[in-house]
Amino acid sequence: MPFDLAASARDEMIKRGFHPDFPPEATAQIAAIRSHPPASAVNGIPDLRNLLWSSIDNSSSRDLDQIEIAERKSDGIRVLVGVADVDAAVSAGSPLDQHARSEATTVYTPARTFPMLPAELSTDLTSLNEGADRLAIVIEVLVASDGCVTASNISRALVRNHAQLAYETVGPWLEGSAPPPPKLQNSAELQAQLRLQDEAARALRDQRHRRGALEFDRVEADPIISNGNITGIAARRNNRAGNLIEDFMIAANEAIANSLAEQHIPALQRVVASPERWPRIVALAAQNGATLPAEPDPAALAEFLREKKAKDPVRYPDLSLAIVKLLGPGEYAVVTQEGAGSGHFALASHDYSHSTAPNRRFADLVTQRLVKSAILHAASPYSQDELTVIAQNCTVKEDAARKVERAMDKRAAAAAYHNRIGQSFDAIVTGVKPTGTFVRVLNPPLEGLLARGSGGLDVGDQIRVTLVNTDPQRGFIDFARQ
């Protein structure tokens, strides 16, 4: 009997505390939103639909939260990031909002996506779809030639996405390894616009690196599904188009966090504290011929990573994966003034919000409401105590979402590679826990338990393993050390 990956994903969601089905009252709310779409009542909001906005996301993405445009100025490049105004459709305290507050995040699995908001909203009415008029929060930053953001502004606007583009085709074109994708071939203006965005994004990235931000090069697993069955696992790497969107997202999130902090508005920030396993990172660097300080130092770690990537780009993803695991996950915290948070270690950022994905994360929707109240100079819609409760739930649910996604990735991989038992692979140790030692194969991307030969290993060690067993029903993938 074929393994039902979609049914297994739903069971895993329930096991981890999610409610994958929308309540009737939330579903009923959609009809009211559809009869009075947010963009039909602009109330004097600036009309920026004539600007050449575009989006870049995965080719399969339908929940579009962010669009971009850039303009060269005498003192730098003016970058506008438009974020879907989800709050305009989903009012605080409504049934849809209550469900989103409970779930906190969209969960992506190989066979099925479990959206925080119904698809009728997240992929349609509140998605920045190509050719659709939408309300947006617009974050404007002025990027100087050295990559510093010298000015910023936040406002509301009516926008229209003129070109929905994909990482998979824009990235290789920007890198010079492929022709422009079809939507760019006949538009010199759009090509020039994306190259200007790329210029601004690279300046932002270089500046972040100078202040100590970490750069990773990870290989992600991308299941290949045919007729509902897993037939293989492909390796997916980030490219220049992905970097562009990430760079603009970070700049927008920092601008939002700084704006709220400057106005002393209690807000949610994403915090990644100094890594508890810094000694292991130091030891890993020593194994690679480098010396890091005894105390956590993002600038020193960033320099080490840059040197390793330049010297050994083929094996650099292995090292990236080990460092990411040792840094640990972040959490949400309530911050009341600028610089008061613990900061984001990996980004070398003192103040960092999550604000650019309100269709996908409840923390972003909450931040959007805080921003709109600040624009109107109105009272915050949330008390500090209420934000604390929301932050705790968002942290818990995002951790649960990672567990769901990891479990389903393992089940998909177990199903795809059941016929490759006995084959050998190069692997890296990704976890050493009381429950066992875990390793990841980079080609193909495959993670599992080291069932035999785990003695004396730690995160970051590179070994040779043999695939000895897979169990798709339970997501078990077992390796033995050679």
Buried (B, 14 or more C-beta within 10 A) or exposed (E): EEBBBEEBBBEBBEEBEBEBEBBEEBBEBBEEBEEEBBBEEBEEBEEBBEBBBBBBBEEEBBBBBBBBBBBEEEEBBBBBBBBBBBBBBBEEEBBBBBBBBBBBBBBBBBBBBBBBBBBBBBBBBBBBBBEBBBBBBBBBBBBBEEBBBEEBEBBBBBBBBBBBBBBBBBBBBBEEEEEBBEBBEEBEEBBEBBEBBBBBBBBBBEBBBBBBBBBBBBBEBBBEBEEEEBEBBEEBEBBBBBBBBBBBBBBBBBBBBBBBBEBEBBBBBBBBBBBEBBEBBBBBBEEBEBEBEEEBBBBBBBBBBBEBBEEEEEBBBBBBBBBBBBBBEBBBBBBBBBEBBBBBBBBBBBBBBBBBBBBBBBBBBBBBBBBBBBEEEEEBBBEEEBBBEBBBBBBBBBEBBBBBBBBBBBBBBBBBBBEEEEEEBBBBBBBBEEEEBBBBBBEBBBBBBBBBBBEEBBBBBBBEBBBBBBBBEEBBBBBBBE
